[in-house]
Amino acid sequence: MQTIKVRTTQNVFIAYPIGSVGDRILAFLLDRLILIAYTIFIVALFLNANMEVAWIWMMMLGLPWLFYHLLFEIFMNGQSPGKRVMKIQVVRLDGTPPTIGNYIMRWIFSFIDFYFLSGVIAVVMIAMGGKGQRLGDVVAGTSVVKLIEQKEITSSDIFVSPEETYVPTFEQVIQLTENDIELIQRALEVNRDQGNAQPLLVVTERIKSLLGIQTDLPPIKFLYTIIKDFNHITAK
């Protein structure tokens, strides 16, 4: 499975599976079915309403087809109904949330991607480009990734309650913040759920450097120890 690395606000790269061509085509078709169903409803309403103001009906028919993807992606955090069903989402490659400008650029170039040569160019670019980008994504600096259901981290996974007689291994953890611990949790979660050890290694080196720690503990055991020490010291 192809992946892309997206940099988070903590400057850690996390690998996300690229949304496949099949997923994106199915999402597109589902969105088309929604638009077709809407069109049938409006036409039926028009035929039974006997209204002579035709331009209103034309707007009611045309505007949703024109702005469907743009508005849904803006208001549904990079997803249309079809994308939500297929569990894919638009993201920026630099890790920051997509802006309205990004969505507008994708929308403008979608007319080339989807309607020039019946979408052949878009399919080829997504399949061959390596980052799952059609032309609109390249211009906007975005891609479409496959969302993975995240397993909840339980207390038995992370927040191991130290015994009252527990002696912390690294007293320096008092220098850490809740944000640092959250970052460690995220790195452990990505390693467990996605098999991606890169964030784990980056966070390990960051914590060692920040606290001046030298240890031969494996990264996973080291980070669990850091969390356990932090919980013990801050609970006092």
N, C-alpha and C positions, 0 to 999 in steps of 0.2 A: 504493500500500500504506500503510495506516494504521500509525503508529508511536507509541510512548510514550517519554518521556524518563525514564530511571531514574538517580537520582543515585548515584554510586559513593562509596566511603569516602574517596576523594580529592577529594570535592566537585566532580566533573566529571559532567556529564549525558551519557549515552550513549543513543542512539535504538535501540530494539528494535522489530522488526515485531510487531504485535499478532497473537496466535494467532487465525486466522479462525474464524468460526462453523462452517464446514465441517470444519476440522481438529479442533475440539473435539467436534463430533458424531461424527466417525469414531473419535476416541480413546475416546469414551464407548461406542460400539457395540463396539469391540474389547474393552474391559474387560467389557462384558456377555457377549460370547462366551466369554471366559475363565471368568466366573462360571457360565455355563450348562454349559460343559464340566465344570467342577468339580462342579456339582450332579448331572449325569448320572453321573459317576464315583462320588459318594457314595451315590446311590440304588442303583446297581448293586451296590455293596459291601454296602449294608444288606440288599438282597434275598437276597444269598448268604451273609450272616453268621448269620442266624437268631438275632439278639440281641434280648432283650426289653426292654432299657433304652432306651426310645424317646427320652427327653429328651436323651440324649447325641447321638443322631443328629440331633435337631432343632437342637441347638446347633452341631453340625458343619455343618449346612446353613445355618442362619440367620446365625451370627456373621460369616462371610466376606462375605455380602451386605450386612450392616450396616456393617462397619468396613473394607471393602476399600479405598476411596479414602483414608480417613483414614490408615490404617497405611502404605500404599504412599507417599503424599505425604510422610509424616514420615521414612520410612527410605530413600526414593529421591530426596531433595532436590527435592521439589515435582513429582515425576512418578509416574504410574501406568504399568503396562506399555503401556497404550494411548497415553498421552501420550508415552512414550519412542519408540514406533514413529512417531508423527506429529511428533516433534521439537518438542514444546511443553513449557513448564514454568511452574510457578507462581512468581512473584516478588513482592517487596514494592515498592511505588512509591517508598519512601524509600531504596531501594538496599541496605538491610540484609537479611541472610538471614531468610526467614520463620521464625517461631517455632512451637512446637507449638501455642500459643494461636491463632495465625493459622490454622493448618490445622484446628483444632477449630471455629473460627467458620465457616470455609468449609463444613465438613462438616455442622454443625448446620443452616445455612441451605440446604444442598443439598436437603433434604427439601422445602423450599418451591420452590426453583428447578427441580428435576427432576420433582417429582410433582404440583405444583399446576398445573392446566391443561395437564398433559402436557409441561411444560417450555417452554411458549410464552413465558412471562414472561422466562425466562432467555435464550432466543434473541433476543427483542426488545431486552432490556437490553444484551446483548453487541453486537448489530448497531448499535444506535442511540446507545449511551452515549459512544462516542469513545475509551474506554480499555479496551475489551474486558472489562468487568467485569459479572458477574452479581451478584445481590443479595449472595451470600456474599462475593464479592470486595470489594464496596463496604464491607461491614461490617468485613472483615478488613484492608482497605487493601492488597489484592493485585490482581494481574492475571495473565493467562496470555500469555506471549510465545512467538514462534517463534524457535527456536534456529537460528543461522546457523553453518554449518561454518566455523571459523576457519582461515585459511591460516597455515601456520607462517612466521614471519618469519625469513628466512635471513640469513646474514652479509652477503650481497651487498645485502640490503635495508637493514639497519640497521648492523651492526657492520662498517663498512668499515675495514679495517686501514690506518691512516695510514702513509705512507712514512716512513722514518727521517729524511728531510730535511723532513718536514712541519712547518710552523710553525702552531701553534694560532691561531685567529682571536680566541677569547674565553678569555683566561687565567683569567677568573673562574669557569670551570666547576669548578675545584678545590673550590668551596664546595658543589657538589651532592653528593647521596648516590645510592647504587644505587637507592633507592626513587624518587628524582626521575627517573632515567634510565628506570626501568621504566614510570613514568607517561607519559613521552614516547613510549616504544615503543607503549604501548597507544593513545595518541591517534593516532599515525601508522597503526596497524593499523586502527582504526575508520574513519579517513578513507579508507584504501585499500579495505577490504573492504565497507564499508557506505555509502560516499559521504557520510558525516556529518562535516562540517568543524568543528562546534561545539567538540568536545573539543580539537581541534588549536589553535583560536584561543584557547581558555581557557588551555591549557598554555603557549602562546607568551607570552601576557601575563604569566602567573605567573612564568615563567623570566626574562623581561626585567625585571620588577619586583624579583625576588629578587636578581638579579646586577647590577642597575643598568645594563642594556645599552640603548643606543639604536641601532637599525639599521633600514635600509630593506629588508633581505633578506625575501623572501616567507616566510611561516610554515613551509612544508615545508622549504625550503632552510635556514632558520635552525635548525630542530630537528635536521636531519641534521648540520649543522655543529657544534652543541652536543654531539651524541653522538660525533662524530669527534674533537673536541677533548678530550672527557672520556676516551675510550679512549686517546688518545695520551698525555695527562698522567698518568693513573693506571697506565699500563703501564710507566712509567719506573721 
